[in-house]
Amino acid sequence: MKRFSQHQFFLEVDGIDLEEEERKWRREKAEREKSQGSGPHSLDSIGVARLP
């Protein structure tokens, strides 16, 4: 029986490099935050309806 680490499994079996995927995710998250601003959001800015 062969044992794989999670990283080895995804890389060898699925062809997914988890470290590269994490880098992409962090880069995309930083770009989203930069374009939206990093401050706290009001309820109106995130589309939450207020009751009368």
N, C-alpha and C positions, 0 to 999 in steps of 0.2 A: 504494500500500500504506500502511496506517495502522499505526503502532507504538503499543503500549500499555505503560505501566509495569505492574508486577504489581498495584499498588493500583488503577489505572484499569481493568485487565482484569476483576478480580473485582467491582469496583463497577459498571461499565457492562455487562459481559456476564452475570455471574452475580447481580448485585445484592447482593453481599456486601461490607460495609465492613470491611476487614481491621483497621483501627485499633479499631473498635468491638468486633470479635470478640476482639482481644487484651485490651482492657479487661475484657470479660466473663470471659475465661479467668483473668486475674490476680485479679479479684474473687472468683471461685469458688474458686480455689486458696487465697487468703488465708482464706476462710471454712472450707475443709476443714482447713487447718493449724490454725486457731484451735480448731475443734471436736475435733481429734485431739491437740492439743498439738504443739509444734514441736520437742520434744526428740528424741534418737535413739531408735529403736525396738529393743526386744529381739526375738530370734527368735520368742519365744512370742507377742508382741503382733502380729506380722504373719502368724501362722499357719504357721510353718515347723516341720515335725515334727523332733524330735530322735531320734537313734538311741540304742538302749539301751546 
